[in-house]
């Protein structure tokens, strides 16, 4: 399983690259009990307050808030988005973290497209990992999808498969299928893949505590091999403005490959130093900040 590395494209002059930094902050007039809180906890609370304030104030007065639809990736489920859902709901947004079938890019994308067609009002559509391939296809031609957000995700061009885009240094590229996967037969008769425990803990969820990573490994959803091998039929990022969150600690899709895809899509780019392929779980506020940027651009 060796896939070609994407060639870097010239970056769009309007693609914004930002670095996510957790800054220390202190509140005036904290109580004696609050004074025992660690600087990290205070900083996190300040960051959450600032994020909530941004989400509740950045749109014009009276402007309808978009619905945020979150699409998970392979070897995961909708609960991957729990932190982002909580933050967005607290700010008054309608959020839907929907089930991605993980069977075939064409049918998975149609499933999501049908879901989106039934919605009213503007939509900000977010995809993680393989979910990025799905939103690239599902949003094509849908007028209600106003913004796309890619979170450590694939953004294939038409004709490309997801499997081609992991990057030359990805563990999925450098290791054999026997080293990576436990394989069963799925409902359609195609091979269904499950990440092996060591791969999941040390390469997929490598910035999470091993105990939490092991729970996520045990509850992962199998993914059909066909999902990775189906050529993409569309590229919604050609016509819909997009934002791209890239973790430098991602070992599944290399940062170089993600950056190449982001530049090709002319995305607004955020580089998060550290993280893993599951930064959406380990640092949900950082991911929500990028979703917020897409939302606020609708003003």
Helices and strands as residue ranges (DSSP letters): E 17-20, G 34-36, H 39-57, E 67-71, G 78-81, H 82-90, E 95-98, H 105-117, E 123-129, H 130-138, E 145-153, G 162-165, H 171-174, H 177-180, E 181-185, E 191-195, H 197-199, I 200-204, H 210-218, E 223-224, H 225-229, G 236-238, E 242-247, H 255-264, E 268-272, H 279-282, H 284-296
